[in-house]
Amino acid sequence: MNKLTLALLAAFFLGNAPASLAAESPAVVKAMEDYLDFAEYGSSLIWPEQIPTEDWKKVFVVDARDAEQYAKEHIPGARNIEWRQLVARRAELPKDRMVVVYCNSGSLSAQAVFALRLLGMDNVKVLQDGLVGWKDKGGFDAHRRATRPAGH
């Protein structure tokens, strides 16, 4: 996939390009089709219950909400990089360990993670249900408190 296609994809998914761009660009459509044909269901998702308490120390956690929301409350140890900036600031993300990105519910972080995965960052995952789900399920203790396996 060439750099122009990747830039167009990133702009398209991050809301910086008109929605008609994909329909007008066969290269963008082909790149998305190729990615989605290859992607495994759930490969970019992780539930709080799937991360044992002691493993959270090994995870690079990104709070993709705005700075004001981050200042009010965030997962301890999380780094604040707003979802719209994740592609531009991807060099700040480690390549040698899991990167978990969250927002309030998971929808905005999912868009950013999709763009990062299109760029080849397979170690990046969306925290399913975001900060709200993480708190509801017990935070760092969600794995221990789980009564059934996580996922669909």
C-alpha positions in Angstrom: 0.0 0.0 0.0 1.5 3.3 -1.0 1.9 6.4 1.3 -0.8 8.4 -0.6 -3.3 5.6 -0.1 -2.4 5.4 3.6 -2.7 9.1 4.0 -6.1 9.1 2.3 -7.3 6.3 4.5 -6.1 8.0 7.6 -7.8 11.3 6.6 -11.0 9.5 5.6 -11.3 7.6 8.9 -10.3 10.4 11.1 -12.9 12.7 9.6 -10.6 15.1 7.8 -11.8 14.2 4.3 -15.2 14.3 2.6 -17.2 11.1 2.9 -17.3 10.9 -0.9 -13.5 10.4 -1.1 -13.6 6.7 -0.8 -16.3 6.3 -3.4 -14.2 8.4 -5.8 -10.9 6.6 -5.1 -10.7 3.0 -6.2 -7.2 2.8 -4.5 -8.7 3.7 -1.1 -11.6 1.3 -1.5 -9.2 -1.5 -2.6 -6.9 -0.9 0.4 -9.8 -1.1 2.8 -11.2 -4.2 1.2 -7.8 -5.9 1.3 -7.4 -5.0 5.0 -10.9 -6.2 6.0 -10.5 -9.4 4.0 -7.4 -10.2 6.0 -8.4 -8.9 9.5 -9.6 -11.5 12.0 -12.7 -10.7 14.0 -11.8 -9.4 17.4 -8.1 -9.1 16.6 -8.1 -5.4 17.4 -10.4 -5.7 20.5 -9.5 -6.5 24.0 -11.8 -6.6 27.1 -10.7 -5.5 30.6 -11.2 -9.1 31.7 -8.6 -10.4 29.3 -5.7 -8.5 31.0 -4.6 -10.0 34.3 -3.9 -7.4 37.0 -0.1 -7.9 36.9 0.0 -7.6 33.1 -1.4 -4.0 33.0 2.1 -2.9 34.0 3.4 -4.3 30.6 0.7 -2.6 28.5 1.1 0.9 27.0 -2.3 2.5 27.7 -3.5 5.5 25.7 -6.4 7.6 26.7 -7.7 8.9 23.4 -10.1 11.5 24.9 -9.4 15.2 25.1 -7.1 16.7 27.7 -10.0 18.0 29.8 -11.6 14.6 30.2 -8.2 13.0 30.8 -7.5 15.6 33.6 -10.8 14.7 35.3 -10.3 11.0 35.3 -8.2 8.3 33.5 -6.8 4.9 33.9 -3.7 5.2 36.1 -0.5 5.2 34.0 -2.4 6.0 30.7 -0.8 8.5 28.3 -3.1 11.1 26.8 -3.1 11.3 23.0 -6.3 12.5 21.5 -7.8 10.0 19.0 -7.5 12.5 16.1 -3.7 12.8 16.8 -2.9 9.1 17.2 -1.9 8.6 13.5 0.3 11.7 13.5 1.9 10.8 16.8 2.2 7.0 16.1 6.0 7.2 16.5 5.3 7.7 20.3 3.7 4.2 20.5 5.9 1.3 21.3 6.2 -1.5 18.7 7.4 -4.2 21.1 4.4 -4.5 23.4 0.7 -4.2 23.4 -0.9 -0.8 23.1 -4.4 -0.4 24.4 -6.4 2.6 23.4 -9.6 3.8 25.0 -12.1 6.6 25.1 -15.3 6.8 27.0 -17.1 4.0 25.3 -14.7 2.7 22.6 -16.2 4.2 19.5 -13.7 7.0 18.9 -10.7 5.0 19.9 -11.9 2.2 17.5 -11.6 4.7 14.6 -8.1 5.6 15.6 -7.0 2.0 16.1 -8.5 1.0 12.7 -6.3 3.7 11.1 -3.2 2.5 13.0 -3.8 -1.1 12.1 -4.2 -0.1 8.4 -0.7 1.4 8.8 0.6 -2.0 10.0 0.5 -1.6 13.8 -0.8 -5.0 14.7 0.0 -4.5 18.4 -2.7 -1.8 18.9 -6.0 -2.7 20.4 -9.2 -1.0 21.4 -10.3 -1.4 25.0 -13.8 -2.7 24.5 -16.4 -0.5 26.2 -13.8 2.2 27.0 -13.3 3.8 30.4 -16.9 3.2 31.4 -16.6 -0.5 30.8 -13.2 -0.7 32.5 -14.6 0.9 35.7 -17.8 -1.2 35.6 -15.9 -4.4 35.3 -13.5 -3.7 38.2 -10.6 -1.8 36.6 -7.3 -3.5 37.0 -9.1 -6.3 38.8 -11.5 -7.1 36.0 -9.7 -10.3 35.1 -9.9 -11.6 38.6 -13.5 -10.6 39.1 -14.7 -12.0 35.7 -17.3 -14.8 36.1 -17.1 -15.8 32.4 -14.7 -15.5 29.5 -14.5 -12.1 27.8 -15.5 -11.5 24.2 -18.3 -12.2 21.9 
